[in-house]
Amino acid sequence: MDDLERELRKRTRQAGLSRRQSQVALLAIQGYSIVNIAARLEVKESTVQTHLKRIYGRLEVSSRAELAYRLLTWRGPS
């Protein structure tokens, strides 16, 4: 795990994401498809979609690009 990934994991925790949501978020911003994320985490595609929906809601974003930006610029709870 490199420094950027470690920092992003920390930020997902600060944002209140669960461990699994954090994994999904990090894979999503790396460009993995829902199918690939599901296979990698050994869950159903619908589970990944549910996690992404909840992640987007919690972080108030509507796309993977916004998700990446939010995590890269995260300054902690407001």
C-alpha positions as CSV (number, residue, x, y, z in Angstrom):
1,M,0.0,0.0,0.0
2,D,1.5,3.3,-1.0
3,D,1.2,6.6,0.9
4,L,-1.6,8.0,-1.3
5,E,-3.7,4.9,-0.8
6,R,-3.0,5.0,3.0
7,E,-4.1,8.6,3.1
8,L,-7.2,8.0,1.1
9,R,-8.2,5.1,3.4
10,K,-7.8,7.4,6.4
11,R,-10.0,10.0,4.7
12,T,-12.7,7.5,3.9
13,R,-12.8,6.6,7.6
14,Q,-12.9,10.3,8.6
15,A,-15.8,10.7,6.2
16,G,-17.7,8.0,8.1
17,L,-17.6,5.2,5.5
18,S,-17.6,1.6,6.7
19,R,-14.6,-0.6,5.9
20,R,-16.4,-2.2,3.0
21,Q,-17.6,1.2,1.6
22,S,-14.0,2.4,1.9
23,Q,-12.8,-0.6,-0.2
24,V,-15.5,0.1,-2.8
25,A,-14.8,3.8,-3.0
26,L,-11.1,3.3,-3.5
27,L,-11.6,0.7,-6.2
28,A,-14.2,2.9,-7.9
29,I,-11.9,6.0,-8.0
30,Q,-9.1,3.7,-9.5
31,G,-11.5,3.1,-12.4
32,Y,-12.6,-0.4,-11.6
33,S,-16.1,-1.3,-13.1
34,I,-18.9,-2.5,-10.9
35,V,-18.4,-5.9,-12.3
36,N,-14.7,-5.9,-11.5
37,I,-15.2,-4.5,-8.0
38,A,-17.8,-7.2,-7.3
39,A,-15.5,-9.9,-8.5
40,R,-12.5,-8.5,-6.5
41,L,-14.5,-8.2,-3.3
42,E,-16.5,-11.5,-3.9
43,V,-19.9,-9.8,-3.6
44,K,-22.8,-9.3,-6.0
45,E,-22.9,-6.4,-8.4
46,S,-26.0,-5.1,-6.8
47,T,-24.2,-4.9,-3.4
48,V,-21.5,-2.8,-5.1
49,Q,-24.2,-0.5,-6.6
50,T,-25.8,-0.2,-3.1
51,H,-22.5,0.7,-1.5
52,L,-21.8,3.3,-4.2
53,K,-25.2,4.8,-3.8
54,R,-24.7,5.2,0.0
55,I,-21.2,6.5,-0.5
56,Y,-22.4,9.1,-2.9
57,G,-25.2,10.1,-0.5
58,R,-22.9,10.4,2.5
59,L,-20.3,12.4,0.7
60,E,-22.9,14.4,-1.3
61,V,-21.4,13.5,-4.7
62,S,-23.0,12.2,-7.9
63,S,-20.1,10.7,-9.9
64,R,-16.8,8.9,-9.5
65,A,-15.0,12.0,-10.5
66,E,-16.6,14.0,-7.7
67,L,-15.9,11.1,-5.3
68,A,-12.2,11.2,-6.2
69,Y,-12.1,15.0,-5.9
70,R,-13.9,14.9,-2.5
71,L,-11.5,12.3,-1.1
72,L,-8.4,14.0,-2.5
73,T,-9.5,17.4,-1.0
74,W,-11.1,16.1,2.2
75,R,-10.3,18.3,5.2
76,G,-12.3,16.4,7.7
77,P,-15.8,16.9,9.1
78,S,-17.2,20.4,8.8
